Amino acid sequence: THCCTPEDICVMLRTVPLDHLVGIDLIILRQPTRKQARLSSVWGRLVYYAETGGHDGTAIYLEAQQLGEPIRWKRSLQPDGIAELNRLRADGHRIEDTKREFVILPDLDSTRSTQLYRTLIHELGHFVDWWTSVVQPSIDSDSPDENLRLEQAYRAKSSRDKEAFAHRYADEHAERLRTSSQI
């Protein structure tokens, strides 16, 4: 099930600074295969270059979700996993704590909240990080060596640093929307 409508997504994108959307070419509501959903379940993702249906460019994918099907996580979570579990709880997911695992029980409202108010903006945060770290400085540079250095510096950033930026971007945006009673 796609828990966000195209209209929901458009409303949400209207709340972000316009210059943060420059360079986002596509928002794709994707239906993963059963095998993909089972092996690599995600809420969404940023793809720096995608081609689909005669369209191409930078894309944010939001994945259809299996509602009513529990998501099982082992209890041995690292700090990032614990933080994500807390974010899911804050999104409204019911979470059962058993001896061996955490059982996340997604429903329409909690999944919509996760994808619309957090995942969409989180993935946009990844794009903003890349855009401000690589693309904008490259525009001001005439040196191919400098452009290569910028790209390499971004790629050298740890996944943890990239995720921290995207989480912070999404959290700050959601807080502004809550403060102004938009969500």
KENU-640144 format. One record per residue (C-alpha): residue number from 1; residue in three letters; x, y, z. Coordinates in Angstrom, 2 decimals, padded with zeros to 5 digits. Layout:
N
+-----+-----+---------+---------+---------+
:   n : res :       x :       y :       z :
+-----+-----+---------+---------+---------+
: NUM : ala :       X :       Y :       Z :
...
+-----+-----+---------+---------+---------+
% end
This chain:
183
+-----+-----+---------+---------+---------+
:   n : res :       x :       y :       z :
+-----+-----+---------+---------+---------+
:   1 : thr :  000.00 :  000.00 :  000.00 :
:   2 : his :  001.14 :  003.52 : -000.76 :
:   3 : cys :  000.25 :  005.42 :  002.38 :
:   4 : cys :  000.93 :  008.88 :  000.92 :
:   5 : thr : -000.97 :  010.32 : -002.02 :
:   6 : pro :  000.70 :  012.49 : -004.64 :
:   7 : glu : -001.30 :  015.39 : -003.16 :
:   8 : asp :  000.12 :  014.65 :  000.33 :
:   9 : ile :  003.62 :  014.72 : -001.11 :
:  10 : cys :  003.02 :  018.00 : -002.96 :
:  11 : val :  001.66 :  019.63 :  000.20 :
:  12 : met :  004.71 :  018.48 :  002.15 :
:  13 : leu :  007.17 :  019.63 : -000.51 :
:  14 : arg :  005.57 :  023.10 : -000.43 :
:  15 : thr :  006.78 :  023.41 :  003.17 :
:  16 : val :  010.48 :  023.14 :  002.33 :
:  17 : pro :  012.62 :  025.98 :  000.99 :
:  18 : leu :  012.28 :  026.12 : -002.79 :
:  19 : asp :  016.05 :  026.15 : -003.31 :
:  20 : his :  016.24 :  022.76 : -001.55 :
:  21 : leu :  014.09 :  021.26 : -004.30 :
:  22 : val :  016.21 :  022.53 : -007.18 :
:  23 : gly :  017.71 :  019.42 : -008.70 :
:  24 : ile :  015.04 :  016.96 : -007.49 :
:  25 : asp :  013.56 :  015.74 : -010.76 :
:  26 : leu :  011.32 :  012.88 : -009.69 :
:  27 : ile :  009.31 :  011.61 : -006.76 :
:  28 : ile :  008.57 :  007.95 : -007.43 :
:  29 : leu :  006.00 :  005.83 : -005.65 :
:  30 : arg :  007.52 :  002.40 : -006.11 :
:  31 : gln :  006.04 : -001.05 : -005.66 :
:  32 : pro :  008.88 : -003.42 : -004.68 :
:  33 : thr :  008.63 : -007.08 : -005.57 :
:  34 : arg :  007.85 : -009.45 : -002.69 :
:  35 : lys :  011.46 : -010.62 : -002.67 :
:  36 : gln :  012.79 : -007.04 : -002.59 :
:  37 : ala :  010.43 : -006.14 :  000.23 :
:  38 : arg :  011.48 : -009.21 :  002.20 :
:  39 : leu :  015.25 : -008.88 :  001.65 :
:  40 : ser :  015.67 : -005.12 :  001.75 :
:  41 : ser :  012.67 : -003.38 :  003.20 :
:  42 : val :  012.99 :  000.42 :  003.24 :
:  43 : trp :  010.60 :  003.35 :  003.64 :
:  44 : gly :  012.27 :  005.30 :  000.86 :
:  45 : arg :  015.57 :  006.25 : -000.72 :
:  46 : leu :  017.39 :  008.95 : -002.65 :
:  47 : val :  018.81 :  008.01 : -006.05 :
:  48 : tyr :  021.20 :  010.54 : -007.58 :
:  49 : tyr :  020.30 :  009.38 : -011.08 :
:  50 : ala :  017.31 :  007.27 : -012.07 :
:  51 : glu :  015.68 :  006.43 : -015.38 :
:  52 : thr :  012.07 :  005.31 : -015.46 :
:  53 : gly :  009.17 :  005.60 : -017.86 :
:  54 : gly :  010.94 :  008.02 : -020.17 :
:  55 : his :  011.95 :  010.31 : -017.29 :
:  56 : asp :  015.34 :  010.67 : -015.67 :
:  57 : gly :  017.19 :  012.60 : -013.01 :
:  58 : thr :  017.61 :  012.76 : -009.27 :
:  59 : ala :  014.76 :  010.90 : -007.58 :
:  60 : ile :  013.27 :  010.28 : -004.19 :
:  61 : tyr :  011.56 :  006.90 : -004.02 :
:  62 : leu :  008.83 :  006.13 : -001.52 :
:  63 : glu :  008.25 :  002.40 : -001.29 :
:  64 : ala :  004.84 :  000.74 : -000.93 :
:  65 : gln :  004.52 : -001.04 :  002.42 :
:  66 : gln :  002.92 : -004.28 :  003.61 :
:  67 : leu :  000.47 : -003.03 :  006.22 :
:  68 : gly : -000.45 : -005.44 :  008.96 :
:  69 : glu :  002.70 : -007.49 :  008.41 :
:  70 : pro :  005.01 : -007.22 :  011.44 :
:  71 : ile :  008.57 : -005.99 :  011.07 :
:  72 : arg :  010.91 : -007.92 :  013.35 :
:  73 : trp :  014.15 : -006.50 :  014.72 :
:  74 : lys :  016.57 : -008.35 :  016.96 :
:  75 : arg :  016.97 : -006.93 :  020.45 :
:  76 : ser :  020.71 : -006.45 :  019.98 :
:  77 : leu :  020.40 : -003.00 :  018.42 :
:  78 : gln :  023.26 : -000.55 :  018.06 :
:  79 : pro :  022.63 :  003.07 :  019.16 :
:  80 : asp :  021.49 :  004.04 :  015.62 :
:  81 : gly :  018.96 :  001.21 :  015.66 :
:  82 : ile :  017.65 :  002.25 :  019.06 :
:  83 : ala :  017.27 :  005.84 :  017.80 :
:  84 : glu :  015.35 :  004.58 :  014.75 :
:  85 : leu :  013.10 :  002.44 :  016.94 :
:  86 : asn :  012.32 :  005.54 :  019.02 :
:  87 : arg :  011.57 :  007.52 :  015.85 :
:  88 : leu :  009.18 :  004.78 :  014.70 :
:  89 : arg :  007.49 :  004.84 :  018.10 :
:  90 : ala :  007.14 :  008.65 :  017.82 :
:  91 : asp :  005.63 :  008.18 :  014.33 :
:  92 : gly :  002.86 :  006.16 :  015.97 :
:  93 : his :  003.95 :  002.59 :  015.23 :
:  94 : arg :  002.92 :  000.09 :  017.86 :
:  95 : ile :  006.02 : -001.75 :  019.05 :
:  96 : glu :  005.93 : -004.95 :  021.06 :
:  97 : asp :  008.97 : -005.78 :  023.15 :
:  98 : thr :  009.50 : -009.55 :  023.44 :
:  99 : lys :  012.37 : -011.56 :  024.93 :
: 100 : arg :  014.10 : -011.99 :  021.57 :
: 101 : glu :  012.96 : -009.13 :  019.37 :
: 102 : phe :  011.11 : -005.91 :  018.81 :
: 103 : val :  007.97 : -006.39 :  016.74 :
: 104 : ile :  006.93 : -003.26 :  014.87 :
: 105 : leu :  003.29 : -003.26 :  013.80 :
: 106 : pro :  002.78 : -000.70 :  011.03 :
: 107 : asp : -000.65 :  000.63 :  010.16 :
: 108 : leu : -001.82 :  003.20 :  007.62 :
: 109 : asp : -001.50 :  006.26 :  009.86 :
: 110 : ser :  001.88 :  005.39 :  011.37 :
: 111 : thr :  003.35 :  004.43 :  008.00 :
: 112 : arg :  001.99 :  007.62 :  006.41 :
: 113 : ser :  003.60 :  009.61 :  009.22 :
: 114 : thr :  006.93 :  007.82 :  008.78 :
: 115 : gln :  007.03 :  008.27 :  005.03 :
: 116 : leu :  005.50 :  011.72 :  004.65 :
: 117 : tyr :  006.83 :  013.63 :  007.65 :
: 118 : arg :  010.15 :  011.91 :  008.06 :
: 119 : thr :  011.36 :  009.72 :  005.17 :
: 120 : leu :  010.52 :  012.15 :  002.35 :
: 121 : ile :  012.24 :  015.00 :  004.17 :
: 122 : his :  015.11 :  012.78 :  005.35 :
: 123 : glu :  015.88 :  011.78 :  001.75 :
: 124 : leu :  015.65 :  015.43 :  000.72 :
: 125 : gly :  018.17 :  016.10 :  003.50 :
: 126 : his :  020.61 :  013.69 :  001.84 :
: 127 : phe :  020.16 :  015.63 : -001.39 :
: 128 : val :  020.67 :  019.00 :  000.33 :
: 129 : asp :  023.85 :  017.68 :  001.96 :
: 130 : trp :  025.22 :  016.57 : -001.42 :
: 131 : trp :  024.06 :  019.75 : -003.19 :
: 132 : thr :  025.62 :  022.11 : -000.64 :
: 133 : ser :  028.81 :  020.04 : -000.28 :
: 134 : val :  029.48 :  019.30 : -003.95 :
: 135 : val :  027.25 :  020.97 : -006.53 :
: 136 : gln :  027.07 :  024.55 : -005.28 :
: 137 : pro :  030.82 :  024.84 : -004.59 :
: 138 : ser :  031.49 :  023.29 : -008.03 :
: 139 : ile :  029.43 :  026.00 : -009.71 :
: 140 : asp :  031.77 :  028.63 : -008.26 :
: 141 : ser :  034.88 :  026.70 : -009.26 :
: 142 : asp :  036.56 :  026.68 : -012.65 :
: 143 : ser :  038.96 :  023.96 : -011.60 :
: 144 : pro :  038.21 :  020.34 : -012.53 :
: 145 : asp :  040.68 :  019.31 : -009.82 :
: 146 : glu :  038.70 :  021.26 : -007.21 :
: 147 : asn :  035.44 :  019.72 : -008.41 :
: 148 : leu :  036.96 :  016.25 : -008.14 :
: 149 : arg :  038.26 :  017.07 : -004.64 :
: 150 : leu :  034.76 :  018.17 : -003.57 :
: 151 : glu :  033.21 :  014.97 : -004.91 :
: 152 : gln :  035.86 :  012.81 : -003.22 :
: 153 : ala :  035.47 :  014.67 :  000.07 :
: 154 : tyr :  031.72 :  014.02 :  000.01 :
: 155 : arg :  032.21 :  010.34 : -000.81 :
: 156 : ala :  034.74 :  010.08 :  002.01 :
: 157 : lys :  032.16 :  011.22 :  004.56 :
: 158 : ser :  031.07 :  008.34 :  006.72 :
: 159 : ser :  027.58 :  006.92 :  006.34 :
: 160 : arg :  026.99 :  007.88 :  009.96 :
: 161 : asp :  027.77 :  011.55 :  009.19 :
: 162 : lys :  025.52 :  011.54 :  006.12 :
: 163 : glu :  022.70 :  009.92 :  008.09 :
: 164 : ala :  023.17 :  012.37 :  010.97 :
: 165 : phe :  022.82 :  015.32 :  008.57 :
: 166 : ala :  019.66 :  013.86 :  006.98 :
: 167 : his :  018.09 :  013.02 :  010.36 :
: 168 : arg :  018.88 :  016.50 :  011.69 :
: 169 : tyr :  017.43 :  018.10 :  008.54 :
: 170 : ala :  014.19 :  016.07 :  008.83 :
: 171 : asp :  013.91 :  016.61 :  012.61 :
: 172 : glu :  014.39 :  020.38 :  012.34 :
: 173 : his :  011.87 :  020.62 :  009.50 :
: 174 : ala :  009.28 :  018.53 :  011.35 :
: 175 : glu :  009.77 :  020.62 :  014.49 :
: 176 : arg :  009.11 :  023.83 :  012.52 :
: 177 : leu :  005.93 :  022.27 :  011.10 :
: 178 : arg :  004.75 :  021.12 :  014.54 :
: 179 : thr :  005.46 :  024.53 :  016.05 :
: 180 : ser :  003.37 :  026.18 :  013.34 :
: 181 : ser :  000.65 :  023.47 :  013.72 :
: 182 : gln :  001.05 :  022.33 :  010.11 :
: 183 : ile :  001.50 :  018.73 :  011.25 :
+-----+-----+---------+---------+---------+
% end
